[in-house]
Amino acid sequence: MNDLDTLLDVLVIGADSRIGGAVIDRLTNQGVRVFGTTRRPRDRRREHIHLDLGEPFDIRSLPPARACLIAAAITSLEACENDPRATARINVDAVARLADDLAAQGCFTLLLSTNQVFPGEIAHPRALEPTRPMNAYGKQKERAERKVLKLDPHTAVLRLSKVMEARPNLFRGWAERLSRNESVQAFSNMVLAPLPLGFTVDIICRLLMSRQPGIFQASGDTDIDYHQVAEMLADRLGVSRSLVEATSASDAGLDFAAPKHTTLDMSRLHDMFQLSPPSSRSVIEASLDAVVVAN
């Protein structure tokens, strides 16, 4: 019997998110019946169930499932800093209540979290090391993790570093300016250790299938700063690196978004599934190549 045969039905909260939508596509293609929710009144692409975590909801309106992915959240660091109470009602309170209701139905729930629960002072922190988040978003995710993990063995948390888009808007904007021999500014003190979307979806599907509780982590293998990324793009476009100006997150008022490290220890995923951290440089290079081809 294939592992997917034991999965039966899956519920994805946040079906219109990039990760949630990709998980639905992967599981659907593999023959799993998947239900997705959206906060939008109507999603023309699919018949998703309307569920807005910012409003009162009744768990009985959702179809029963064997496993659930909570991919819905307010992920904007700026939004969480500017209005921590309103964003916490979704990122913490609604998520905790949803996980509690699902656990009462015997449903296994996987919550997506972030490297931002750590201060970023050391590379590759282990899952059980003290967290100590330095920004509002990280603090909210830390609180949500604690509430969800209390529901053991019905819950798990997956902390992720940045999941790279195929052609990020930031890189596209840089490419347009550099192609016109115009300068760009890039943070030299803000780093990323990105994950490819497909790799991330693979991890999520494996965790939903195995229904193993606890904390899991995934990131690229090393941190690369945004100034280096912009220089890599300049090289691909055949323009001078002198067009890339180094600036700092503090200059833009974004001190809360600039940890020294975003990498995470992946030993538990390696032990369970033989998954190793992908090359951060390779992930970035693939994204930059896509931007150059499209430019």
C-alpha positions as CSV (number, residue, x, y, z in Angstrom):
1,M,0.0,0.0,0.0
2,N,1.3,3.5,-0.9
3,D,1.7,5.9,2.0
4,L,-0.7,8.2,0.3
5,D,-3.4,5.5,0.5
6,T,-3.4,5.9,4.3
7,L,-3.7,9.7,4.1
8,L,-7.3,9.8,3.0
9,D,-8.6,13.4,3.1
10,V,-6.4,16.5,3.7
11,L,-7.5,19.9,4.6
12,V,-5.4,23.0,3.6
13,I,-6.1,26.2,5.5
14,G,-4.9,29.0,3.2
15,A,-5.3,27.3,-0.2
16,D,-4.7,30.6,-2.0
17,S,-1.2,31.0,-0.5
18,R,1.7,30.0,-2.6
19,I,2.7,27.1,-0.4
20,G,-0.9,26.0,0.3
21,G,-1.8,26.0,-3.4
22,A,1.3,24.0,-4.3
23,V,0.6,21.4,-1.7
24,I,-3.0,21.0,-3.0
25,D,-1.7,20.6,-6.5
26,R,0.9,18.0,-5.4
27,L,-1.5,15.9,-3.4
28,T,-4.3,16.2,-5.9
29,N,-2.0,14.9,-8.7
30,Q,-1.1,11.9,-6.4
31,G,-4.8,11.0,-6.0
32,V,-5.4,12.4,-2.5
33,R,-8.7,14.2,-1.9
34,V,-7.9,17.7,-0.7
35,F,-10.1,20.4,0.7
36,G,-8.8,23.9,0.7
37,T,-10.0,27.1,2.4
38,T,-9.7,30.7,1.3
39,R,-10.5,34.0,3.1
40,R,-11.7,35.4,-0.3
41,P,-15.4,35.2,-0.9
42,R,-14.9,33.2,-4.1
43,D,-11.9,31.7,-5.7
44,R,-12.5,31.3,-9.4
45,R,-9.8,28.7,-9.8
46,R,-11.3,26.2,-7.4
47,E,-14.3,25.6,-5.3
48,H,-12.5,26.3,-2.0
49,I,-14.4,26.7,1.3
50,H,-14.6,30.2,2.6
51,L,-12.8,30.6,6.0
52,D,-11.5,33.9,7.3
53,L,-9.4,33.4,10.4
54,G,-10.0,37.1,11.2
55,E,-13.7,36.4,11.7
56,P,-15.6,34.0,14.0
57,F,-15.7,30.5,12.5
58,D,-17.3,27.1,13.2
59,I,-15.1,24.1,12.7
60,R,-18.2,22.1,11.8
61,S,-18.3,24.0,8.5
62,L,-15.2,22.2,7.4
63,P,-15.1,18.7,6.1
64,P,-13.5,16.0,8.3
65,A,-9.9,15.2,7.4
66,R,-7.2,12.9,8.5
67,A,-4.5,15.7,8.3
68,C,-4.5,19.4,8.0
69,L,-2.0,22.0,6.9
70,I,-2.3,25.5,8.4
71,A,-0.6,27.7,5.8
72,A,-2.7,30.8,6.4
73,A,-1.1,33.7,8.3
74,I,-0.2,37.4,8.1
75,T,3.5,37.1,7.2
76,S,4.3,40.7,6.6
77,L,6.9,41.7,9.2
78,E,5.9,45.3,8.8
79,A,2.2,44.6,9.3
80,C,2.9,42.6,12.5
81,E,5.1,45.4,13.9
82,N,2.6,48.1,13.1
83,D,-0.4,46.3,14.5
84,P,0.7,43.4,16.7
85,R,-2.7,43.0,18.4
86,A,-4.8,42.7,15.2
87,T,-2.3,40.4,13.5
88,A,-1.9,38.2,16.7
89,R,-5.6,37.6,16.6
90,I,-5.1,35.7,13.4
91,N,-1.5,34.4,13.8
92,V,-2.0,33.2,17.3
93,D,-5.5,33.1,18.7
94,A,-7.4,31.9,15.6
95,V,-4.7,29.3,14.7
96,A,-4.6,27.9,18.3
97,R,-8.4,27.6,18.4
98,L,-8.4,25.9,15.0
99,A,-5.7,23.4,15.9
100,D,-7.6,22.7,19.2
101,D,-10.8,22.0,17.4
102,L,-9.1,19.8,14.8
103,A,-7.3,17.8,17.5
104,A,-10.6,17.2,19.2
105,Q,-11.8,15.6,15.9
106,G,-8.6,13.4,15.8
107,C,-7.1,15.3,12.9
108,F,-3.4,15.7,12.7
109,T,-2.4,19.4,12.1
110,L,0.9,20.8,10.7
111,L,1.5,24.5,11.4
112,L,3.9,26.4,9.2
113,S,6.3,28.6,11.2
114,T,9.5,30.5,10.6
115,N,13.2,31.0,11.4
116,Q,12.1,34.3,12.9
117,V,11.4,32.6,16.2
118,F,15.1,32.6,16.7
119,P,17.2,35.8,17.1
120,G,19.5,34.9,14.3
121,E,22.6,35.2,16.3
122,I,24.0,31.7,15.4
123,A,23.8,29.6,12.3
124,H,21.7,26.3,12.2
125,P,20.0,26.5,15.6
126,R,18.5,23.2,16.6
127,A,14.8,22.8,17.0
128,L,14.8,22.5,20.8
129,E,17.2,25.4,21.5
130,P,15.7,28.5,23.2
131,T,13.9,30.7,20.6
132,R,13.9,34.4,21.7
133,P,12.3,36.1,18.7
134,M,13.3,39.7,18.0
135,N,10.3,40.9,16.0
136,A,6.5,40.9,16.4
137,Y,6.0,38.2,13.7
138,G,8.5,35.9,15.3
139,K,6.9,36.4,18.7
140,Q,3.5,35.6,17.3
141,K,4.7,32.4,15.7
142,E,6.5,31.4,18.9
143,R,3.3,31.8,20.8
144,A,1.3,29.9,18.2
145,E,3.9,27.1,18.2
146,R,3.6,26.7,22.0
147,K,-0.2,26.5,21.9
148,V,-0.3,24.1,19.0
149,L,2.4,21.8,20.3
150,K,0.5,21.4,23.6
151,L,-1.9,19.3,21.6
152,D,0.7,16.5,21.1
153,P,0.5,14.0,19.5
154,H,-2.0,15.6,17.1
155,T,0.2,18.4,16.0
156,A,3.6,19.3,14.5
157,V,5.4,22.5,13.5
158,L,7.5,23.1,10.5
159,R,9.9,26.1,10.7
160,L,11.0,27.4,7.3
161,S,13.5,30.0,6.1
162,K,12.5,32.0,3.0
163,V,10.8,29.9,0.3
164,M,12.0,31.3,-3.0
165,E,9.7,32.3,-5.7
166,A,10.6,31.5,-9.3
167,R,11.0,35.2,-10.2
168,P,10.7,37.4,-7.1
169,N,9.5,40.9,-7.7
170,L,12.6,42.3,-5.9
171,F,14.9,40.5,-8.4
172,R,12.8,41.5,-11.3
173,G,12.9,45.1,-10.3
174,W,16.7,44.9,-10.0
175,A,17.0,43.3,-13.4
176,E,14.9,46.0,-15.1
177,R,17.1,48.8,-13.6
178,L,20.4,47.1,-14.2
179,S,19.4,46.4,-17.8
180,R,19.1,50.2,-18.2
181,N,22.5,50.7,-16.5
182,E,20.7,52.2,-13.5
183,S,22.0,51.6,-10.0
184,V,20.2,49.5,-7.5
185,Q,20.5,49.3,-3.7
186,A,20.7,46.0,-1.8
187,F,21.0,45.3,1.9
188,S,24.5,44.0,2.8
189,N,23.3,43.2,6.4
190,M,20.2,41.2,5.5
191,V,20.6,37.5,4.5
192,L,18.6,34.6,3.2
193,A,19.0,30.9,3.1
194,P,16.3,30.1,0.7
195,L,14.3,26.9,0.0
196,P,12.9,25.9,-3.4
197,L,9.1,25.7,-3.4
198,G,9.1,22.1,-4.7
199,F,11.5,20.9,-1.9
200,T,9.3,22.6,0.7
201,V,6.1,21.0,-0.7
202,D,7.9,17.6,-0.6
203,I,8.7,18.1,3.1
204,I,5.1,19.1,3.9
205,C,3.6,16.2,2.1
206,R,5.9,13.8,3.9
207,L,5.0,15.2,7.3
208,L,1.3,15.1,6.5
209,M,1.7,11.4,5.5
210,S,3.8,10.4,8.4
211,R,1.8,12.4,11.0
212,Q,4.8,12.6,13.2
213,P,4.4,15.2,16.0
214,G,6.9,17.8,17.2
215,I,9.2,20.4,15.7
216,F,10.8,20.2,12.2
217,Q,13.0,22.7,10.5
218,A,14.2,23.4,7.0
219,S,16.4,26.0,5.3
220,G,19.1,26.4,2.7
221,D,22.6,25.4,3.7
222,T,24.2,28.8,4.2
223,D,23.3,32.5,4.5
224,I,23.9,34.8,1.5
225,D,23.3,38.6,1.8
226,Y,21.2,40.5,-0.6
227,H,24.1,42.6,-1.8
228,Q,25.8,39.5,-3.0
229,V,22.6,38.3,-4.7
230,A,22.4,41.7,-6.6
231,E,26.0,41.3,-7.7
232,M,25.3,37.8,-9.0
233,L,22.5,39.3,-11.0
234,A,24.7,42.0,-12.4
235,D,27.2,39.4,-13.5
236,R,24.4,37.5,-15.3
237,L,23.2,40.6,-17.1
238,G,26.8,41.5,-18.1
239,V,26.7,44.9,-16.4
240,S,29.2,46.4,-13.9
241,R,28.9,45.4,-10.2
242,S,29.5,49.1,-9.5
243,L,25.8,49.6,-10.2
244,V,25.0,47.6,-7.1
245,E,25.1,49.9,-4.0
246,A,25.4,48.4,-0.6
247,T,22.9,49.7,2.0
248,S,21.6,48.5,5.3
249,A,18.3,47.4,6.7
250,S,18.6,50.1,9.4
251,D,18.8,52.8,6.6
252,A,15.3,51.7,5.6
253,G,14.0,51.4,9.1
254,L,14.0,47.6,9.0
255,D,16.2,46.6,11.9
256,F,13.6,44.1,13.0
257,A,14.0,42.2,9.8
258,A,17.8,41.8,9.7
259,P,19.0,38.7,11.7
260,K,22.6,37.7,11.1
261,H,21.6,34.1,10.3
262,T,18.4,32.5,8.9
263,T,19.7,28.9,8.5
264,L,18.1,26.2,10.6
265,D,19.3,22.7,11.7
266,M,17.6,20.0,9.5
267,S,18.9,16.9,11.4
268,R,15.4,15.6,12.3
269,L,14.2,15.7,8.6
270,H,17.5,14.1,7.6
271,D,17.1,11.3,10.1
272,M,13.5,10.6,9.1
273,F,13.6,11.2,5.4
274,Q,17.3,11.6,4.4
275,L,16.6,15.2,3.4
276,S,19.6,17.5,3.5
277,P,19.7,21.3,3.2
278,P,19.6,22.5,-0.4
279,S,22.4,24.7,-1.7
280,S,21.3,28.3,-1.0
281,R,23.5,29.5,-3.9
282,S,21.9,27.0,-6.3
283,V,18.4,28.1,-5.3
284,I,19.3,31.7,-5.8
285,E,21.0,31.1,-9.1
286,A,18.0,29.3,-10.5
287,S,15.8,32.2,-9.5
288,L,18.2,34.7,-11.0
289,D,18.4,32.7,-14.2
290,A,14.6,32.7,-14.5
291,V,14.6,36.5,-14.1
292,V,17.3,37.0,-16.7
293,V,15.5,34.8,-19.3
294,A,12.2,36.7,-18.7
295,N,13.8,40.2,-18.7
